[in-house]
C-alpha cells in the first residue's frame, strides 16, 4: 500500500468552515458573472412597489410597541 503511513492534516473546525465559506463565495461570484447580464425573468423594480399605506405603518408601529411593552414587562 502506498498510503499506509498517510496521516491527515488536522485543522480546527472554524478554519475549515472559513475555507468552505470562501470557496462557496468564489463559486457563487464566478457563476453570477458567467451568466447573462440581463435576465428576462427578472422583476422590474420601481419605487411604487415599496410605498406603504398609512394603515400598514400604524400596524407596524403598534406591533413594535406591543413587543417593547412585553419585553419591558418580562425583563
C-alpha positions, 0 to 999 in steps of 0.5 A: 500500500502506498498510503499506509503511513498517510496521516491527515492534516488536522485543522480546527473546525472554524478554519475549515468552515472559513475555507468552505465559506470562501470557496462557496463565495468564489463559486457563487461570484464566478457563476453570477458573472458567467451568466447573462447580464440581463435576465428576462425573468427578472422583476422590474423594480420601481419605487411604487412597489415599496410605498406603504399605506398609512394603515400598514405603518400604524400596524407596524408601529403598534406591533413594535410597541406591543413587543417593547411593552412585553419585553419591558414587562418580562425583563 
